[in-house]
Each structure stands twice: as C-alpha cells, then as structure tokens.
Amino acid sequence: MYLDQAKKKEIFEKHGKSATDTGSAESQIALFTFRISHLTEHLKQNHKDFGTARSLTKLVGRRRKLLKYLYNKDINRYRAIIKDLGLRK
C-alpha cells in the first residue's frame, strides 16, 4: 500500500506539532497533498478510472476547505504550509 503507518508518521512529524498530531490543519493538508499526488499519478496511467477521479476531486475540495480555514484563522500558518508543500496559492 502506498500510504502505510510509517509514511503517515513521517508526514505528521514533518508538518504537525508532533508525530501524534493528526488533527491539525497543517498535518491534514500535508496528508491530503500526498494522497492527491498519488491519485494524480494513478490517473495519468488509468484515465478511465472514474471512481478514482471522483475521489480525487473530493480530496481537492477537502484540502481547499482546510486551506481556506487556515487562511481565515492564521495567515502566517497558511503561508508557511503553502511554501512548505509547494502549492500554487
């Protein structure tokens, strides 16, 4: 599986406050970004996989909502996560 417990722990350590910080907006955005990049690569090879395309669209929407929340809550944290993940916003 592409996303095992070790990879999740690594993402949460890097972007969250600790390895067990799974609920902060930054850690969730980082996890969604990792999953989005994996699904994007999958869809490049399997362009007729419409179920995966729908779940990719839902993930992008969830990440956008979290980014909007973070933008309204604390602009400095928003800018830091955008810069760290290399997102376009």
DRENDREN-750790 format. One record per residue (C-alpha): residue number from 1; residue in one letter; chain; x, y, z. Coordinates in steps of 0.1 Angstrom, whole numbers, plus 5000, padded with zeros to 4 digits. Example, Ala and Ser with C-alpha at 12.3 -4.5 7.8 and 13.67 -1.06 7.14 Angstrom:
<site><pos>1</pos><code>a</code><unit>A</unit><X>5123</X><Y>4955</Y><Z>5078</Z></site>
<site><pos>2</pos><code>s</code><unit>A</unit><X>5137</X><Y>4989</Y><Z>5071</Z></site>
This chain:
<site><pos>1</pos><code>m</code><unit>A</unit><X>5000</X><Y>5000</Y><Z>5000</Z></site>
<site><pos>2</pos><code>y</code><unit>A</unit><X>5013</X><Y>5034</Y><Z>4992</Z></site>
<site><pos>3</pos><code>l</code><unit>A</unit><X>5003</X><Y>5050</Y><Z>5025</Z></site>
<site><pos>4</pos><code>d</code><unit>A</unit><X>5014</X><Y>5029</Y><Z>5054</Z></site>
<site><pos>5</pos><code>q</code><unit>A</unit><X>5017</X><Y>5039</Y><Z>5091</Z></site>
<site><pos>6</pos><code>a</code><unit>A</unit><X>5054</X><Y>5048</Y><Z>5088</Z></site>
<site><pos>7</pos><code>k</code><unit>A</unit><X>5047</X><Y>5072</Y><Z>5059</Z></site>
<site><pos>8</pos><code>k</code><unit>A</unit><X>5018</X><Y>5088</Y><Z>5078</Z></site>
<site><pos>9</pos><code>k</code><unit>A</unit><X>5040</X><Y>5092</Y><Z>5109</Z></site>
<site><pos>10</pos><code>e</code><unit>A</unit><X>5067</X><Y>5109</Y><Z>5088</Z></site>
<site><pos>11</pos><code>i</code><unit>A</unit><X>5042</X><Y>5133</Y><Z>5073</Z></site>
<site><pos>12</pos><code>f</code><unit>A</unit><X>5028</X><Y>5142</Y><Z>5107</Z></site>
<site><pos>13</pos><code>e</code><unit>A</unit><X>5062</X><Y>5147</Y><Z>5122</Z></site>
<site><pos>14</pos><code>k</code><unit>A</unit><X>5073</X><Y>5170</Y><Z>5094</Z></site>
<site><pos>15</pos><code>h</code><unit>A</unit><X>5041</X><Y>5191</Y><Z>5092</Z></site>
<site><pos>16</pos><code>g</code><unit>A</unit><X>5024</X><Y>5187</Y><Z>5125</Z></site>
<site><pos>17</pos><code>k</code><unit>A</unit><X>5034</X><Y>5197</Y><Z>5160</Z></site>
<site><pos>18</pos><code>s</code><unit>A</unit><X>5045</X><Y>5161</Y><Z>5168</Z></site>
<site><pos>19</pos><code>a</code><unit>A</unit><X>5042</X><Y>5126</Y><Z>5154</Z></site>
<site><pos>20</pos><code>t</code><unit>A</unit><X>5008</X><Y>5121</Y><Z>5171</Z></site>
<site><pos>21</pos><code>d</code><unit>A</unit><X>4994</X><Y>5154</Y><Z>5159</Z></site>
<site><pos>22</pos><code>t</code><unit>A</unit><X>4970</X><Y>5141</Y><Z>5133</Z></site>
<site><pos>23</pos><code>g</code><unit>A</unit><X>4942</X><Y>5167</Y><Z>5137</Z></site>
<site><pos>24</pos><code>s</code><unit>A</unit><X>4959</X><Y>5200</Y><Z>5130</Z></site>
<site><pos>25</pos><code>a</code><unit>A</unit><X>4951</X><Y>5217</Y><Z>5097</Z></site>
<site><pos>26</pos><code>e</code><unit>A</unit><X>4987</X><Y>5216</Y><Z>5086</Z></site>
<site><pos>27</pos><code>s</code><unit>A</unit><X>4991</X><Y>5179</Y><Z>5091</Z></site>
<site><pos>28</pos><code>q</code><unit>A</unit><X>4958</X><Y>5172</Y><Z>5073</Z></site>
<site><pos>29</pos><code>i</code><unit>A</unit><X>4967</X><Y>5194</Y><Z>5044</Z></site>
<site><pos>30</pos><code>a</code><unit>A</unit><X>5000</X><Y>5176</Y><Z>5040</Z></site>
<site><pos>31</pos><code>l</code><unit>A</unit><X>4983</X><Y>5142</Y><Z>5041</Z></site>
<site><pos>32</pos><code>f</code><unit>A</unit><X>4958</X><Y>5153</Y><Z>5015</Z></site>
<site><pos>33</pos><code>t</code><unit>A</unit><X>4985</X><Y>5167</Y><Z>4993</Z></site>
<site><pos>34</pos><code>f</code><unit>A</unit><X>5004</X><Y>5134</Y><Z>4995</Z></site>
<site><pos>35</pos><code>r</code><unit>A</unit><X>4972</X><Y>5114</Y><Z>4986</Z></site>
<site><pos>36</pos><code>i</code><unit>A</unit><X>4963</X><Y>5139</Y><Z>4958</Z></site>
<site><pos>37</pos><code>s</code><unit>A</unit><X>4998</X><Y>5135</Y><Z>4942</Z></site>
<site><pos>38</pos><code>h</code><unit>A</unit><X>4995</X><Y>5097</Y><Z>4944</Z></site>
<site><pos>39</pos><code>l</code><unit>A</unit><X>4960</X><Y>5097</Y><Z>4928</Z></site>
<site><pos>40</pos><code>t</code><unit>A</unit><X>4971</X><Y>5121</Y><Z>4901</Z></site>
<site><pos>41</pos><code>e</code><unit>A</unit><X>4999</X><Y>5097</Y><Z>4891</Z></site>
<site><pos>42</pos><code>h</code><unit>A</unit><X>4974</X><Y>5068</Y><Z>4891</Z></site>
<site><pos>43</pos><code>l</code><unit>A</unit><X>4950</X><Y>5087</Y><Z>4868</Z></site>
<site><pos>44</pos><code>k</code><unit>A</unit><X>4978</X><Y>5095</Y><Z>4843</Z></site>
<site><pos>45</pos><code>q</code><unit>A</unit><X>4981</X><Y>5058</Y><Z>4836</Z></site>
<site><pos>46</pos><code>n</code><unit>A</unit><X>4944</X><Y>5049</Y><Z>4841</Z></site>
<site><pos>47</pos><code>h</code><unit>A</unit><X>4924</X><Y>5077</Y><Z>4826</Z></site>
<site><pos>48</pos><code>k</code><unit>A</unit><X>4892</X><Y>5058</Y><Z>4825</Z></site>
<site><pos>49</pos><code>d</code><unit>A</unit><X>4891</X><Y>5052</Y><Z>4863</Z></site>
<site><pos>50</pos><code>f</code><unit>A</unit><X>4862</X><Y>5074</Y><Z>4871</Z></site>
<site><pos>51</pos><code>g</code><unit>A</unit><X>4858</X><Y>5063</Y><Z>4907</Z></site>
<site><pos>52</pos><code>t</code><unit>A</unit><X>4893</X><Y>5075</Y><Z>4914</Z></site>
<site><pos>53</pos><code>a</code><unit>A</unit><X>4887</X><Y>5107</Y><Z>4895</Z></site>
<site><pos>54</pos><code>r</code><unit>A</unit><X>4857</X><Y>5114</Y><Z>4918</Z></site>
<site><pos>55</pos><code>s</code><unit>A</unit><X>4877</X><Y>5107</Y><Z>4950</Z></site>
<site><pos>56</pos><code>l</code><unit>A</unit><X>4905</X><Y>5129</Y><Z>4937</Z></site>
<site><pos>57</pos><code>t</code><unit>A</unit><X>4880</X><Y>5158</Y><Z>4932</Z></site>
<site><pos>58</pos><code>k</code><unit>A</unit><X>4866</X><Y>5153</Y><Z>4967</Z></site>
<site><pos>59</pos><code>l</code><unit>A</unit><X>4901</X><Y>5153</Y><Z>4982</Z></site>
<site><pos>60</pos><code>v</code><unit>A</unit><X>4910</X><Y>5185</Y><Z>4964</Z></site>
<site><pos>61</pos><code>g</code><unit>A</unit><X>4878</X><Y>5201</Y><Z>4978</Z></site>
<site><pos>62</pos><code>r</code><unit>A</unit><X>4886</X><Y>5190</Y><Z>5013</Z></site>
<site><pos>63</pos><code>r</code><unit>A</unit><X>4921</X><Y>5204</Y><Z>5010</Z></site>
<site><pos>64</pos><code>r</code><unit>A</unit><X>4907</X><Y>5237</Y><Z>4996</Z></site>
<site><pos>65</pos><code>k</code><unit>A</unit><X>4883</X><Y>5240</Y><Z>5026</Z></site>
<site><pos>66</pos><code>l</code><unit>A</unit><X>4911</X><Y>5234</Y><Z>5051</Z></site>
<site><pos>67</pos><code>l</code><unit>A</unit><X>4933</X><Y>5259</Y><Z>5033</Z></site>
<site><pos>68</pos><code>k</code><unit>A</unit><X>4905</X><Y>5285</Y><Z>5034</Z></site>
<site><pos>69</pos><code>y</code><unit>A</unit><X>4900</X><Y>5278</Y><Z>5071</Z></site>
<site><pos>70</pos><code>l</code><unit>A</unit><X>4937</X><Y>5283</Y><Z>5078</Z></site>
<site><pos>71</pos><code>y</code><unit>A</unit><X>4938</X><Y>5315</Y><Z>5056</Z></site>
<site><pos>72</pos><code>n</code><unit>A</unit><X>4910</X><Y>5330</Y><Z>5077</Z></site>
<site><pos>73</pos><code>k</code><unit>A</unit><X>4923</X><Y>5317</Y><Z>5110</Z></site>
<site><pos>74</pos><code>d</code><unit>A</unit><X>4961</X><Y>5325</Y><Z>5108</Z></site>
<site><pos>75</pos><code>i</code><unit>A</unit><X>4976</X><Y>5338</Y><Z>5076</Z></site>
<site><pos>76</pos><code>n</code><unit>A</unit><X>5012</X><Y>5331</Y><Z>5087</Z></site>
<site><pos>77</pos><code>r</code><unit>A</unit><X>5005</X><Y>5294</Y><Z>5092</Z></site>
<site><pos>78</pos><code>y</code><unit>A</unit><X>4987</X><Y>5294</Y><Z>5058</Z></site>
<site><pos>79</pos><code>r</code><unit>A</unit><X>5017</X><Y>5309</Y><Z>5041</Z></site>
<site><pos>80</pos><code>a</code><unit>A</unit><X>5041</X><Y>5285</Y><Z>5058</Z></site>
<site><pos>81</pos><code>i</code><unit>A</unit><X>5022</X><Y>5254</Y><Z>5047</Z></site>
<site><pos>82</pos><code>i</code><unit>A</unit><X>5018</X><Y>5267</Y><Z>5012</Z></site>
<site><pos>83</pos><code>k</code><unit>A</unit><X>5055</X><Y>5274</Y><Z>5009</Z></site>
<site><pos>84</pos><code>d</code><unit>A</unit><X>5065</X><Y>5241</Y><Z>5025</Z></site>
<site><pos>85</pos><code>l</code><unit>A</unit><X>5043</X><Y>5220</Y><Z>5003</Z></site>
<site><pos>86</pos><code>g</code><unit>A</unit><X>5049</X><Y>5240</Y><Z>4971</Z></site>
<site><pos>87</pos><code>l</code><unit>A</unit><X>5013</X><Y>5247</Y><Z>4964</Z></site>
<site><pos>88</pos><code>r</code><unit>A</unit><X>5004</X><Y>5274</Y><Z>4939</Z></site>
<site><pos>89</pos><code>k</code><unit>A</unit><X>4982</X><Y>5295</Y><Z>4961</Z></site>
